[in-house]
Amino acid sequence: MNRRKMLSLLGLSPAVLAGEKLGAQKAKKVEAKSSSGNIVALNPKGLPPPIQLVPMAKRLDRLDGKTIYLVSDGFPGADHFLTQIALWFKKNMPSVTTVYRLKAGAFADDDPKLNAEIKANGNAVIMAIGH
């Protein structure tokens, strides 16, 4: 049987014929028998890391007298949207303080300095995340 055909039937890349080990951590071994002997290959997908669950933040019973941080990730138009939210709070709930901040980095990047400021001075966050 043709090795390439056999590997494609097993769902493996013909690149394993080159004899190089693929660098996936904790890769799953796949063994197959052919008329010419055993073929051992590593799954290049590897195994995903375990998921760590993070509990939801505690909810506020009311917003009166609280400080809400309005955080933008820099997506175009997010600043205008958050400005409108701040105007709404000023008109409808004047006891609520709003603070606008631009998050450093991209959407998924962590901003430890901003997080520390929010934990120290804020009660809630509204984050405008672009698509």
ABEGO torsion letter per residue (X at the ends): XBAAAAAAAAGBBAAAAAGBBBABBGBBBBBBBBAAEBBBBBBAAEBBBBBBBBBBBBBBABABGBBBBBBBAGBBGAAAAAAAAAAAAAAABAABBBBBBBBBEBAABBBAAAAAAAAAABABBBBBBBX
